[in-house]
Amino acid sequence: MTTDIEHSLQQMRQALDNAATQLHFAQQIMQSLTGSDMAGVSTATIATASAIAPTYQGNQQIVEGVFNGQNMVGADGKIYTIPANYASKSKLVEGDILKLTIRPDGSFIYKQIGPVERKRSVGTLVCDNHTGEYSALVGDRSYKLILAAVTYYKGQSGDEIIVLTPADGESMFAAVENLIHQVETPGLLPDGSAAELPNGDTAELSNGETAELPAGAAAELADGSAAEIHSA
């Protein structure tokens, strides 16, 4: 019983720490936009949040912050770049609390220390032909995606996508958990292309190229034109 109580208390402390951290970042954003602090925030809460300001362990700098969908917003108000591969493979979700260790040589080491509660959703992968950016369409909501996550799963527009988002609150980004690829329907020939079909018979396509067809079969092209069959 004592172990259960201690575990519950530890979870409560972690939740309070996460809430204080996010409140601190919200206060910084509000102050940068309006020039004033958020009203009604207790000094004790602000002091708790300020306690996570950058510190040093030996010659290494330690910064804690919140993942914003692409990078980490530090408690010092700075934006710290997160490698796209790390964010996608770790399936980071907006609101996750991260710890960054900056070594003397300038290298960054990230560690997830306070993951937010997640919600899993199924949607459709969509690609913007103008920008090349991918998004996940879930119902009437659209979530931005990290490109590295899409390319890792070799995603293509129209694929079914499983994403993770914060269980509470809104988010602009979603983490890619998995992709289900569409299966191309055989026998549909694009206009002017060649298709390999059984039996070695050939069909003359609209561009003069040939496709192998079964004996006595006819090919219907994408533009509605007919293919002429020649005996092999």
Backbone torsions as a table, in degrees:
resi	resn	phi	psi	omega
1	MET	NA	-42.6	179.9
2	THR	-60.6	-39.7	179.5
3	THR	-62.9	-40.8	178.9
4	ASP	-63.4	-41.2	179.7
5	ILE	-65.4	-43.6	179.7
6	GLU	-62.9	-39.5	178.8
7	HIS	-64.8	-41.4	179.3
8	SER	-65.1	-41.4	178.6
9	LEU	-63.8	-38.7	178.5
10	GLN	-63.9	-41.5	177.9
11	GLN	-64.3	-39.6	179.0
12	MET	-64.9	-41.9	178.4
13	ARG	-62.2	-42.0	179.8
14	GLN	-64.0	-41.5	179.4
15	ALA	-64.2	-40.8	178.6
16	LEU	-66.2	-40.4	178.2
17	ASP	-62.9	-43.3	179.2
18	ASN	-63.2	-42.2	179.9
19	ALA	-64.2	-41.0	179.4
20	ALA	-64.4	-39.3	179.2
21	THR	-63.3	-48.1	-178.5
22	GLN	-66.2	-35.0	176.7
23	LEU	-64.4	-39.1	179.3
24	HIS	-62.4	-43.4	179.9
25	PHE	-67.4	-39.1	178.0
26	ALA	-62.5	-38.7	178.7
27	GLN	-64.7	-40.2	179.1
28	GLN	-64.0	-42.7	179.4
29	ILE	-64.8	-43.7	178.9
30	MET	-60.7	-41.6	-179.0
31	GLN	-66.7	-37.9	-179.8
32	SER	-69.0	-28.7	-178.7
33	LEU	-85.5	-36.8	-173.1
34	THR	-111.8	-15.9	-178.1
35	GLY	80.8	7.4	-179.9
36	SER	-137.3	158.0	179.5
37	ASP	-77.1	163.9	175.5
38	MET	-71.8	133.1	-179.5
39	ALA	-76.2	146.8	173.4
40	GLY	83.9	7.0	178.8
41	VAL	-90.1	125.6	-176.2
42	SER	-70.0	150.4	179.0
43	THR	-66.2	-30.2	179.2
44	ALA	-65.8	-41.2	179.1
45	THR	-65.9	-43.3	179.5
46	ILE	-63.1	-39.4	179.6
47	ALA	-64.8	-39.4	178.6
48	THR	-63.4	-44.4	179.9
49	ALA	-66.2	-38.9	-178.2
50	SER	-67.6	-19.0	-178.6
51	ALA	-67.3	-14.6	-179.3
52	ILE	-94.9	15.7	177.0
53	ALA	-60.4	160.3	-177.8
54	PRO	-52.2	135.3	178.6
55	THR	-128.7	177.5	179.6
56	TYR	-127.4	137.8	171.3
57	GLN	-118.9	100.8	-172.5
58	GLY	66.9	-123.8	178.4
59	ASN	-103.2	17.6	178.5
60	GLN	-108.8	133.6	178.7
61	GLN	-89.6	135.5	180.0
62	ILE	-114.5	125.2	178.8
63	VAL	-129.1	132.2	173.8
64	GLU	-108.3	148.7	-177.7
65	GLY	-164.8	-172.7	-176.7
66	VAL	-117.8	136.8	176.8
67	PHE	-76.5	128.1	-176.8
68	ASN	-103.9	13.6	-179.1
69	GLY	108.3	-24.8	178.1
70	GLN	-133.3	-43.3	-176.0
71	ASN	-134.4	-177.7	178.3
72	MET	-105.1	129.5	173.4
73	VAL	-93.4	110.9	-176.3
74	GLY	-76.1	162.0	177.5
75	ALA	-64.2	-17.7	177.9
76	ASP	-87.4	4.8	178.2
77	GLY	85.8	-2.0	-178.8
78	LYS	-88.9	155.7	176.6
79	ILE	-99.0	123.5	179.9
80	TYR	-109.5	124.4	-176.6
81	THR	-67.8	134.5	176.0
82	ILE	-114.0	127.6	177.2
83	PRO	-55.2	133.1	-177.0
84	ALA	-59.8	-36.5	-179.8
85	ASN	-64.0	-39.3	179.6
86	TYR	-67.0	-45.1	-178.7
87	ALA	-62.4	-40.5	-177.2
88	SER	-74.9	-43.5	-179.1
89	LYS	-69.3	-31.8	178.4
90	SER	-82.4	-7.8	-179.3
91	LYS	53.6	48.6	179.0
92	LEU	-68.0	142.4	-179.1
93	VAL	-120.1	145.4	178.0
94	GLU	-50.1	131.4	179.7
95	GLY	100.5	-13.3	177.0
96	ASP	-61.1	138.0	177.3
97	ILE	-89.7	129.5	-177.3
98	LEU	-120.9	153.7	173.8
99	LYS	-118.2	125.3	-179.3
100	LEU	-111.2	126.7	173.2
101	THR	-107.1	121.3	178.9
102	ILE	-104.1	112.9	-177.7
103	ARG	-78.2	163.3	-180.0
104	PRO	-57.5	-28.7	179.8
105	ASP	-82.4	2.2	177.2
106	GLY	91.7	-2.3	-179.5
107	SER	-74.6	147.1	-178.7
108	PHE	-104.2	135.3	173.4
109	ILE	-127.5	116.5	-178.6
110	TYR	-100.2	149.8	174.2
111	LYS	-143.7	131.7	177.9
112	GLN	-81.5	119.9	-175.5
113	ILE	-116.9	-12.4	-178.7
114	GLY	-149.7	74.2	-179.9
115	PRO	-67.7	139.3	175.8
116	VAL	-79.5	161.8	176.5
117	GLU	-67.4	137.3	-173.6
118	ARG	-107.4	155.3	173.8
119	LYS	-125.5	131.8	-179.1
120	ARG	-98.9	133.7	-179.6
121	SER	-136.9	155.3	178.0
122	VAL	-113.2	133.0	-179.2
123	GLY	-147.8	-159.4	-178.5
124	THR	-122.2	136.0	177.9
125	LEU	-78.5	128.7	-177.9
126	VAL	-125.9	139.1	178.5
127	CYS	-117.9	131.5	175.1
128	ASP	-81.5	114.0	-176.2
129	ASN	-65.0	-22.5	-178.4
130	HIS	-83.5	-42.4	-176.5
131	THR	-100.6	-19.5	-176.4
132	GLY	78.0	5.7	-179.2
133	GLU	-83.9	146.6	-180.0
134	TYR	-105.0	151.2	175.6
135	SER	-144.9	163.0	177.7
136	ALA	-110.6	123.5	178.3
137	LEU	-97.3	110.7	-179.3
138	VAL	-118.7	104.7	-174.8
139	GLY	63.2	-123.4	177.5
140	ASP	-101.1	11.8	179.7
141	ARG	-106.1	143.6	176.9
142	SER	-120.9	129.0	-179.5
143	TYR	-116.0	136.4	174.6
144	LYS	-72.1	151.8	-179.2
145	LEU	-128.2	150.1	172.9
146	ILE	-76.8	127.7	-174.9
147	LEU	-57.7	-38.5	-178.1
148	ALA	-59.7	-33.3	179.5
149	ALA	-69.4	-37.8	-179.8
150	VAL	-70.2	-44.7	-178.9
151	THR	-68.7	-30.8	178.5
152	TYR	-61.2	-40.4	179.1
153	TYR	-90.5	4.6	-179.5
154	LYS	55.0	46.5	-177.9
155	GLY	-73.3	148.3	175.7
156	GLN	-132.4	151.7	-178.9
157	SER	-54.6	132.0	-178.8
158	GLY	100.9	-13.9	178.1
159	ASP	-65.6	151.1	173.1
160	GLU	-78.9	134.6	-174.1
161	ILE	-128.3	139.8	176.0
162	ILE	-109.5	123.1	-174.8
163	VAL	-123.6	160.2	176.3
164	LEU	-117.6	133.1	177.2
165	THR	-136.0	164.4	177.4
166	PRO	-59.8	137.6	-179.7
167	ALA	-66.1	-33.7	179.1
168	ASP	-117.2	136.7	175.9
169	GLY	90.4	171.3	-178.2
170	GLU	-94.7	158.0	176.2
171	SER	-149.3	151.4	177.2
172	MET	-89.8	-32.1	-177.2
173	PHE	-107.8	158.0	173.6
174	ALA	-132.6	149.9	175.4
175	ALA	-92.2	137.9	180.0
176	VAL	-84.1	119.2	177.3
177	GLU	-93.0	-37.4	179.5
178	ASN	-167.7	166.0	178.1
179	LEU	-133.6	144.2	174.0
180	ILE	-118.2	113.8	-174.2
181	HIS	-76.8	146.9	173.9
182	GLN	-73.5	147.3	176.5
183	VAL	-100.9	125.2	-179.4
184	GLU	-68.7	137.3	178.8
185	THR	-78.7	121.2	-178.9
186	PRO	-71.1	154.8	174.4
187	GLY	91.9	-7.8	177.7
188	LEU	-93.6	116.0	-176.2
189	LEU	-100.0	125.2	173.9
190	PRO	-68.5	154.1	-176.7
191	ASP	-59.2	124.8	174.8
192	GLY	84.0	-0.2	-178.4
193	SER	-97.7	165.3	178.7
194	ALA	-102.3	146.5	178.8
195	ALA	-127.9	139.7	177.2
196	GLU	-93.4	119.8	-178.6
197	LEU	-127.8	164.5	-173.7
198	PRO	-71.3	169.8	170.5
199	ASN	80.1	-8.3	174.4
200	GLY	79.8	-3.6	175.2
201	ASP	-73.1	158.6	-175.3
202	THR	-122.1	150.6	174.0
203	ALA	-124.8	137.2	178.8
204	GLU	-88.9	120.9	-178.0
205	LEU	-88.1	174.5	-174.8
206	SER	-64.7	-22.5	179.5
207	ASN	-97.6	8.9	177.4
208	GLY	89.7	-7.8	177.5
209	GLU	-79.1	168.7	-176.7
210	THR	-116.6	153.6	174.8
211	ALA	-133.1	143.7	179.5
212	GLU	-81.8	129.4	-177.5
213	LEU	-127.7	157.9	172.5
214	PRO	-67.5	154.6	-178.0
215	ALA	-58.5	131.4	176.2
216	GLY	77.3	4.1	-177.5
217	ALA	-90.6	160.5	176.9
218	ALA	-120.7	147.9	179.7
219	ALA	-109.9	130.6	176.1
220	GLU	-102.1	121.5	-176.7
221	LEU	-86.4	168.0	-176.4
222	ALA	-63.6	-27.2	-179.1
223	ASP	-90.3	6.0	177.0
224	GLY	88.9	-4.7	-179.4
225	SER	-78.7	159.7	-178.1
226	ALA	-96.4	154.1	177.6
227	ALA	-102.3	138.1	178.8
228	GLU	-84.7	129.3	-176.7
229	ILE	-92.8	133.7	176.0
230	HIS	-122.6	138.5	178.9
231	SER	-69.1	143.6	-179.3
232	ALA	-77.3	NA	NA
